[in-house]
Structure formats: structure tokens, C-alpha cells
């Protein structure tokens, strides 16, 4: 058995590729990190809260405006795991992974399921301030 391998190198093309290598490397690394974080979010939260690659111009559902008189009369609703999870997922998808990780550690864990329920209110308030 005989295997012949022929490689033809055009030095001008190699030089062109090398001039953009750093930019390409940064793009690939950033894309891989974004994808890895997105997969971690899906695994952590058990469902997909959207895609970091959403098309621009897609209409988002507007958040209903709270009725001020009604919200003042009602006591504060208990903060659920799902409420905190949704807010943190939104932050992570907007590139705030480091801030979310710092918040989780500040409130007693590496992931949301580690956080004591009594810390949800403070965690949510701090997440909304980011």
C-alpha cells in the first residue's frame, strides 16, 4: 500500500490567514464560552429560557405594568425558585455570567439549588440591580 500526500502552500494565503488569526481565535473562544454557559444553564434550570443567538428584531413579550395601587395594598409575594431562576438566566444570556456566579457565591452556593430559600429575596433584588 502506498499513500501519497501532496501539500501545496500559497504563502500569500497563509499570511492573510495569520493576519486574522487572533481575531478568529477570540471569536471562537467567546462563542464556545457562550455555548458552554448556555448548555450549563439548560442543565441547571431544566429548560431553555431562550437562545443567546436570538434574531434581532424579534418582538419580545412586553412585561405587564404592575398596578401601583394594587401592589401597595398587597403584601409582598413569596419569591419562588422559578422567579430567581428566570432572572438569573436572563442575566447570563446577556453576558453577565461572572456577576451571576458572584451573586450565587455571595448567597451561599455555586448553583441556584445550593441557595437557601430565605436568601431568594435578597438574591433577586441584587440580580435586578445588575
C-alpha positions as CSV (number, residue, x, y, z in Angstrom):
1,X,0.0,0.0,0.0
2,X,1.3,3.4,-1.0
3,X,-0.1,6.7,0.4
4,X,0.9,9.9,-1.3
5,X,0.2,13.2,0.4
6,X,0.7,16.4,-1.6
7,X,0.5,19.8,0.1
8,X,0.6,22.9,-1.9
9,X,1.2,26.1,0.2
10,X,0.4,29.5,-1.1
11,X,2.4,31.8,1.2
12,X,0.3,34.8,0.5
13,X,-2.8,33.0,1.6
14,X,-1.1,31.8,4.8
15,X,0.0,35.4,5.6
16,X,-3.6,36.6,5.0
17,X,-5.0,33.9,7.4
18,X,-2.4,34.7,10.0
19,X,-3.2,38.4,10.0
20,X,-6.8,37.4,11.1
21,X,-5.8,34.5,13.4
22,X,-6.1,36.5,16.7
23,X,-9.5,37.9,15.8
24,X,-10.7,34.5,14.7
25,X,-9.4,32.9,17.9
26,X,-11.1,35.4,20.1
27,X,-14.4,34.9,18.2
28,X,-14.2,31.1,18.5
29,X,-13.3,31.2,22.2
30,X,-16.1,33.6,23.0
31,X,-18.6,31.5,21.0
32,X,-17.5,28.3,22.8
33,X,-17.8,30.0,26.2
34,X,-21.3,31.4,25.4
35,X,-22.4,28.0,24.1
36,X,-20.9,26.2,27.2
37,X,-22.7,28.7,29.5
38,X,-26.0,28.2,27.6
39,X,-25.8,24.4,28.0
40,X,-24.9,24.8,31.7
41,X,-28.0,27.0,32.1
42,X,-30.2,24.4,30.4
43,X,-28.8,21.6,32.5
44,X,-29.1,23.7,35.7
45,X,-32.5,25.1,35.1
46,X,-34.0,22.1,33.4
47,X,-35.4,24.0,30.5
48,X,-34.5,26.5,27.8
49,X,-35.2,30.2,28.7
50,X,-34.3,31.3,25.2
51,X,-31.3,31.3,23.0
52,X,-28.3,33.6,23.1
53,X,-28.5,33.6,19.3
54,X,-32.0,35.1,19.1
55,X,-32.6,37.0,16.0
56,X,-32.5,40.8,16.3
57,X,-35.8,42.4,15.7
58,X,-37.9,39.6,17.1
59,X,-40.6,41.1,19.2
60,X,-40.4,40.2,22.9
61,X,-43.5,39.9,25.0
62,X,-43.9,43.2,26.9
63,X,-44.0,42.9,30.7
64,X,-47.3,43.9,32.1
65,X,-47.1,47.1,34.1
66,X,-48.0,46.5,37.8
67,X,-51.0,48.3,39.2
68,X,-49.4,50.6,41.7
69,X,-52.5,50.8,44.0
70,X,-52.9,47.1,43.9
71,X,-49.3,46.3,44.6
72,X,-49.1,48.7,47.5
73,X,-52.2,47.1,49.1
74,X,-51.0,43.5,48.7
75,X,-48.2,42.1,50.9
76,X,-45.0,41.1,49.0
77,X,-45.4,37.8,47.3
78,X,-43.1,35.0,48.3
79,X,-40.1,34.7,45.9
80,X,-40.0,31.3,44.2
81,X,-37.1,29.4,42.9
82,X,-38.5,29.8,39.4
83,X,-38.6,33.6,39.7
84,X,-35.0,33.7,40.7
85,X,-34.0,31.2,38.1
86,X,-35.7,33.2,35.3
87,X,-33.9,36.4,36.3
88,X,-30.5,34.7,36.6
89,X,-31.0,33.0,33.2
90,X,-31.8,36.4,31.6
91,X,-28.6,37.9,33.1
92,X,-26.5,35.0,32.0
93,X,-27.8,35.2,28.5
94,X,-26.9,38.9,28.4
95,X,-23.3,38.1,29.1
96,X,-23.3,38.6,32.9
97,X,-22.1,35.1,33.8
98,X,-19.4,36.4,36.2
99,X,-21.9,38.6,38.0
100,X,-24.4,35.8,38.4
101,X,-21.7,33.4,39.7
102,X,-20.5,36.1,42.2
103,X,-24.2,36.6,43.4
104,X,-24.6,32.8,43.9
105,X,-21.4,32.5,45.9
106,X,-22.4,35.6,48.0
107,X,-25.7,33.9,48.9
108,X,-24.2,30.6,49.8
109,X,-23.7,28.4,46.8
110,X,-22.1,27.5,43.5
111,X,-25.5,26.9,41.8
112,X,-29.0,28.1,42.4
113,X,-30.1,24.8,44.0
114,X,-27.5,25.4,46.7
115,X,-29.0,28.7,47.8
116,X,-31.2,28.6,50.9
117,X,-34.8,29.7,50.2
118,X,-34.6,32.5,52.8
119,X,-31.9,34.1,50.6
120,X,-34.1,34.3,47.4
121,X,-35.5,37.7,48.1
122,X,-32.1,39.4,48.6
123,X,-30.6,37.4,45.7
124,X,-33.4,38.5,43.4
125,X,-33.2,42.1,44.5
126,X,-29.4,42.2,43.8
127,X,-29.9,40.5,40.4
128,X,-32.4,43.1,39.4
129,X,-29.9,45.8,40.3
130,X,-27.4,44.5,37.8
